[in-house]
Amino acid sequence: MTQDIRDTENFDKTREKINDIKFFFGNTLTSENKKAAIGWFCTYTPEELIIAGGFISVRVFGRKKIIKSESYFPINFCPYIKSGWESLLADADNFKAMIFTNSCDGMRRFFDIASKYLDRVPSYLLDVPHLKNKDSRDFFTGNIDDMKKFIEKLKGEKIDEEEIENAVKLINKKRKLLKEYSNIFYKSPNLIEIPTYYKVMKLSMISDPKIFLDDLEKYLGFIGSTDKTNTKNGISLQPDRRNSPAIMIIGNFIAEDKLWEMLSKMNLKLASEDLCTSNRYFGKQVVTDDNKDLLESIAERYLNKPQCMRMADLGSKLAEIENNIVKNNIKGVIFITLKFCDNMLYSFPLLKQRLNNMGIPVLYLDIEYNNFSEGQIKTRVQAFLEML
Amino acid sequence: MGIKNRLKTGIQKNLNLRYIKRLLGIIALKPVLYAYGKTFPSASDKYLNIFTIESLKKAYSDNNRPIGYGSLFIPYELFYALGITPFLPEVMAGFTAGLGLAPQTLKEASSHWYSQDLCTFHRSASGAAELDLFPRPDYIITSNLACDAAQKSFYIHSVKHNIEKNYYLIDVPYRYSEGSIRYLTAQIKNICTDICSKTGKKLDISMFEEAFGLSNELRKWAIEVGSLRKNLVDYPPSFNGLNFILPFHGLAGTREAVILYKEIYRDLKKYSDKQHKESLGKKKPAKRILWLHLKPYYRNEIFDILYRENCRVVFEEINHVYWPELDYKKPFESLARKMLSNFLGGSIDKRIDVTLKAAHDYKADGAILFSHWGCRQSNGGARIIKDNLKKINVPTLVLDGDCVDQNNSSQGQVKTRLQGFIEILNS
């Protein structure tokens, strides 16, 4: 009994430490960016080129409080875009430039708005194909080359091959470590709390990659060391989520701290996910090949990364989700979409049909980006988990 | 009860594929069809209705296989060249509104998990598809041109009919560049090659000659109609430029479209000549309205109010001829250029250019942008369009509503806003 208590105390301390982001990511959080930043919005933006140009690549998470942005967009428009625009209206001077993608109708119009009403910061739109074949890869390679030229203009000089190679290595390393981290998160649901996991993901998208990687390596090192000592005994003494039903979350740009905290408090066992704020960002490496142009390798990676519902082949996306469900023994799916995301909304009828065929229940939630109604969502998630 | 109302009531009571086929079988018989045509006040309306019914009859007839679903901005010359009978679900959604079927189709879509936040053209079409009101397709050709919705909802149709291998998305690039033309040309060629290998036809450029010739003729007459309208104020009763979506797109490449546009020209020419003869000075000049985006396809008061208030819709952006002549010797590249020229694809600058030029050419006093619920591509650009028109002193009313779902549009509010706008124009 005494031993059990000691194990519990040790585990609690370890867990507390592992979830102390400020402690492990102190350098990332406090470092002042010496380099200029280029902002981006969609995971189809090849960060490698931004880094190769000597800039910091910063994903815009947007301002939660919308004031001015409403007058630029209709009421039923992507709330992330409105938040992003609110953020640019207030903080655009923090950026050297903005890079958009034509990922969806909303983003196309967002780029138009930024181009027309934000004259002090240049904007660029990267054309991302919807198809995944040789022709689309070649076309996309050309478009990435065009984006490179845009960055070269900002830089004032050419970006050389070595700079791109180094950036590819750096971002690949980030992807590899984030993948490792996410595997630990899925396997040890008692150890890393859901909000912690997504805070780390957020930091990975907004920070200087070198500083972030230093912190992440140390962090993973610490988690690895505790795994061998405390965790094994500790897990059995914690509220055990191993017997809870494994849940997969499918969504888009879900970056709602209150949601993660709520799910964490409900002891939800998150075993897999498909989000723009996690695996769609870090999934799949750029595979370089001496016989292949570097930009082509980058194009290949971005077209074949865990895909957004925007891509033409919805069938392969659904197959990707089905594989994940089987592989991770998922018992229920929570489908969370930001309101008015057409690509997500159109994927749901088929997804629902496929999940029905597999006997997997699904909970459909659509949320605002800036006005999370916790009470209502909590009741629905609770009922869903009880049903499972 | 007139023939039109009888048709409407009949289909509302018997909403099933068998009844639709039976109805088309009767009404598309030449004598019946032409008797029906005579109930319309102008030749253009008459031919519009006749050709629409005939094209539906073909799509619903099993004798005209293969049938291909196509989204609105696909170049339909492709269908006619390949011998595919086209069927346009988005246009059909407009008919569901006009025939009062939308409440049923939208309800069906909701029961299949289509969110109410989605565009009702696609929701209603999807509901109709789920109710099995559409003919079974052999091919589906869609694109990302203008909006995201078609490529997604049409993919669902392909799964329903188990023809995913015959689903083709034409991925239209954002920019008009040589690289974009190459990418798009290759896609169109691949689609044609693939379909020909499935239909057993030999892909030959001569198959495009007739369709392209007719399409070019349609283009010529559509430009003529547009030119005539630059000074036209009085129109034939019930003429509405927003009714010609099907022939402008879905019948491009057919003889029927050419006949129809010639008839529109003749109809309008009569009014133009009459206008010249009469002294316009006696009348208070009408306010000239440029219409942006689409309109409600159910019974509504918008155009009656405009007419009563002495306002005339002098042009609709959707009728802008945006593409160059097609060259059958370069069929794939020609179609690629047509698609890339569409002002609703890519940057909003293309739409601004068309809007400003139309406002200038048609001497618009004001513009109305009908803000159809769920249309992100159009509504997302409303502020920019409005600001640009303001620079040339053309006030714009962004009129919120729904083209298909009557219950999602407040008639009272529409009326109030419209009247407020007319007051501004008259002030």
Chai-1 contact restraints between the chains, C-beta under 6 A:
chainA,res_idxA,chainB,res_idxB,connection_type,confidence,min_distance_angstrom,max_distance_angstrom,comment,restraint_id
A,Y72,B,R383,contact,1.0,0.0,6.0,A-B,restraint_1
A,P74,B,N379,contact,1.0,0.0,6.0,A-B,restraint_2
A,N102,B,Y174,contact,1.0,0.0,6.0,A-B,restraint_3
A,C104,B,D148,contact,1.0,0.0,6.0,A-B,restraint_4
A,D105,B,C147,contact,1.0,0.0,6.0,A-B,restraint_5
A,D105,B,D148,contact,1.0,0.0,6.0,A-B,restraint_6
A,D105,B,R376,contact,1.0,0.0,6.0,A-B,restraint_7
A,D105,B,Q377,contact,1.0,0.0,6.0,A-B,restraint_8
A,G106,B,R376,contact,1.0,0.0,6.0,A-B,restraint_9
A,R109,B,G380,contact,1.0,0.0,6.0,A-B,restraint_10
A,R109,B,G381,contact,1.0,0.0,6.0,A-B,restraint_11
A,D112,B,I348,contact,1.0,0.0,6.0,A-B,restraint_12
A,D112,B,I384,contact,1.0,0.0,6.0,A-B,restraint_13
A,K116,B,I384,contact,1.0,0.0,6.0,A-B,restraint_14
A,D127,B,P173,contact,1.0,0.0,6.0,A-B,restraint_15
A,D127,B,Y174,contact,1.0,0.0,6.0,A-B,restraint_16
A,P129,B,D171,contact,1.0,0.0,6.0,A-B,restraint_17
A,H130,B,N144,contact,1.0,0.0,6.0,A-B,restraint_18
A,H130,B,D171,contact,1.0,0.0,6.0,A-B,restraint_19
A,L131,B,D171,contact,1.0,0.0,6.0,A-B,restraint_20
A,D135,B,A186,contact,1.0,0.0,6.0,A-B,restraint_21
A,F139,B,Y183,contact,1.0,0.0,6.0,A-B,restraint_22
A,G142,B,G179,contact,1.0,0.0,6.0,A-B,restraint_23
A,A312,B,L169,contact,1.0,0.0,6.0,A-B,restraint_24
A,L314,B,Y155,contact,1.0,0.0,6.0,A-B,restraint_25
A,G315,B,E164,contact,1.0,0.0,6.0,A-B,restraint_26
A,F340,B,D117,contact,1.0,0.0,6.0,A-B,restraint_27
A,D342,B,D148,contact,1.0,0.0,6.0,A-B,restraint_28
A,D342,B,A149,contact,1.0,0.0,6.0,A-B,restraint_29
A,N343,B,D148,contact,1.0,0.0,6.0,A-B,restraint_30
A,L345,B,S115,contact,1.0,0.0,6.0,A-B,restraint_31
A,L345,B,L118,contact,1.0,0.0,6.0,A-B,restraint_32
A,Y346,B,K152,contact,1.0,0.0,6.0,A-B,restraint_33
A,F348,B,W113,contact,1.0,0.0,6.0,A-B,restraint_34
A,P349,B,H112,contact,1.0,0.0,6.0,A-B,restraint_35
A,P349,B,W113,contact,1.0,0.0,6.0,A-B,restraint_36
A,P349,B,Y114,contact,1.0,0.0,6.0,A-B,restraint_37
A,P349,B,I156,contact,1.0,0.0,6.0,A-B,restraint_38
A,L350,B,I156,contact,1.0,0.0,6.0,A-B,restraint_39
A,K352,B,W113,contact,1.0,0.0,6.0,A-B,restraint_40
